[in-house]
Amino acid sequence: MRKNAKKIKIIRSPLVLQRLSKKMLAQKKSIGLVPTMGALHKGHISLVEMSVKNNNITIVSIFVNPVQFGANEDFAKYPRRLQADAKLCAEAGADIIFAPAPKDMYPMSLQTYVRNVEIENIYCGACRPGHFAGVLSVVAKLFNIALPSNAYFGEKDFQQLHVIRKMTCDLNFPVRIIGAKTIREKSGLAMSSRNEYMSKEERAAASSIYVGMLEAKKMYRRGINSVAKLKKAIFEKIEQAGGKVQYAEIANKDNLMPVKTKILKDAVILLACYFGKTRLIDHLEI
Ligand code: AMP
C-alpha cells in the first residue's frame, strides 16, 4: 500500500465516466477496470493492485447491482461503505471510483439482458435463478461505460469468471479478462464481503469449507477419482462443522461441465453452503 495516497475521483454518472474514458483512450492511456460491489477487503485490493501495476489508469466500480439479486436475497442488507472503500482504493493507487446509484445504471427498467444459455442454470445459477443474467448484463454495461483495456475478476467467483470470459469472447468485447487467485483468511476461509454476516463461531466453523476441499484434493492425489467419494468427504467435513451444503460438484476446469462419475482431466470443486443464514461459495482446482 502507498503511504501518500493520491486523491481519488468518485464519479456517479455513466455518461461522465464514458466521456472521460474516451478522452483517456485518445491520450493512449490504458484503462484497467475492477468491478466490485464494495465493502472491500484484501481480495478486492489484490485485483486493484494488479490493475495499478499494469495500466495507466485504474477504475474501481462499486455498485451493488440490484439485477443480480433474487427477491429473497441480501440486496438491502449488503454492506455499503463508500468512503472507507475509497480510502482503500486510493491507498492501493487506483485513480477513479465509479459508484453509480441504481437509478443511474437503470434509469428505465432493463429490457435487454446478456445470458449464458449453457451455464446459467447449473451450480450457482440453479440456486439463484436470473443471477448470471444480472451479472453479465451489468458487466457488459460497465465495459461499455468504462471502456477498459483490461478487466480484473477473482477466481473466488469461479463460475462468474467463466461466464464473463465466455461473454467477452462470444460478443467480441475488446477487453482482456484477467483472473486472480483467491485470497483467504489464515483459517483458509475465502475472503468475502459476506463473511461479516457471520458470528465469530460461524466464521471459525466455515474454515471447514477449505479443509473439506483440501481433503478431497488429497484423496484425488492418492488416486481416488470417484466423484461420489470426493463429494462425500466435502459434505462430511462441512456438515460436521455445522454447515449446510447447498451444492458441491466437480466440474471440468475448461468448460465447467459437471464431471459425473470419474475425474479424468483437470477439474475444479465448486460449492455453495450455508453457515447460519450466510451463503458462502468456494472452489478449489484439483
Ligand atoms: P464482489 O464485490 O464480491 O462482487 O467481488 C468483486 C470482485 O472481487 C470479483 O471479481 C470477485 O471474484 C473478487 N473477489 C472477491 N473476493 C475475493 C477473494 N477473496 N480473493 C480474490 N478475489 C476476490
Residues whose N, C-alpha, C, O or C-beta is under 5 A from the ligand:
A	BS01	AMP	P35 T36 M37 G38 G43 H44 Y152 F153 G154 E155 K156 D157 A180 K181 T182 I183 A190 M191 S192
